[in-house]
């Protein structure tokens, strides 16, 4: 989670988010993250769809606080 502490903006790019997820042990590509955000699988971001079915033209927002919470929920020892 050290990477998260260095990220101060409330929103980060999907590229940055995918890197943070990989550093925390998740198998994640930028394309997988984009698809998951579009499908509503990952609750830590939003998508503004510009054209139907054209993921590369969509706008993505990943929210730092929600991403950190999602990672913590899945990596904490019980």
CORQUITA-V680098 format. One record per residue. N is the residue number from 0. RES is the residue in one letter. OMEGA is omega as a letter, one per 30 degrees, with the letter a starting at -180 (* if undefined). NEAR is the number of other ideal C-beta (glycine too) atoms within 10 Angstrom. D_LAST is the distance of its C-alpha to the last C-alpha in Angstrom with 1 decimal. Layout:
N|RES|OMEGA|NEAR|D_LAST, N|RES|OMEGA|NEAR|D_LAST
//
This chain:
0|X|l|11|17.8, 1|X|l|7|21.1, 2|X|a|13|23.0, 3|X|a|17|21.9, 4|X|l|8|23.3, 5|X|a|7|26.6, 6|X|a|15|26.9, 7|X|a|8|28.5, 8|X|l|9|30.0, 9|X|l|11|28.4, 10|X|l|16|29.1, 11|X|l|21|28.9, 12|X|l|13|30.5, 13|X|l|23|28.9, 14|X|l|13|29.8, 15|X|l|17|27.9, 16|X|l|25|24.9, 17|X|l|20|25.0, 18|X|l|15|25.3, 19|X|l|23|22.3, 20|X|l|23|20.2, 21|X|l|12|21.6, 22|X|l|14|20.9, 23|X|l|17|17.2, 24|X|a|10|17.3, 25|X|l|15|18.4, 26|X|a|7|21.7, 27|X|l|19|23.7, 28|X|l|12|27.4, 29|X|l|15|29.3, 30|X|l|12|30.9, 31|X|l|16|27.7, 32|X|l|22|26.3, 33|X|a|20|29.6, 34|X|l|13|29.7, 35|X|l|17|26.2, 36|X|l|22|27.2, 37|X|a|16|30.5, 38|X|a|9|28.9, 39|X|a|10|26.4, 40|X|l|10|23.4, 41|X|a|21|22.0, 42|X|a|13|22.1, 43|X|l|20|22.4, 44|X|l|22|26.1, 45|X|l|13|29.5, 46|X|l|17|32.4, 47|X|a|9|36.1, 48|X|a|12|37.9, 49|X|l|11|41.4, 50|X|l|9|42.6, 51|X|l|6|41.4, 52|X|a|8|39.6, 53|X|a|9|40.1, 54|X|a|15|36.7, 55|X|l|8|38.3, 56|X|l|11|40.3, 57|X|l|16|37.4, 58|X|a|9|36.0, 59|X|l|20|32.3, 60|X|l|16|30.4, 61|X|a|23|26.8, 62|X|a|18|25.4, 63|X|a|18|23.6, 64|X|a|11|21.5, 65|X|l|14|20.3, 66|X|l|23|19.7, 67|X|l|18|17.5, 68|X|a|13|15.5, 69|X|l|17|15.2, 70|X|a|19|14.1, 71|X|a|12|11.4, 72|X|a|8|10.0, 73|X|a|11|10.2, 74|X|a|11|9.2, 75|X|l|7|6.3, 76|X|l|3|3.8, 77|X|*|2|0.0
//
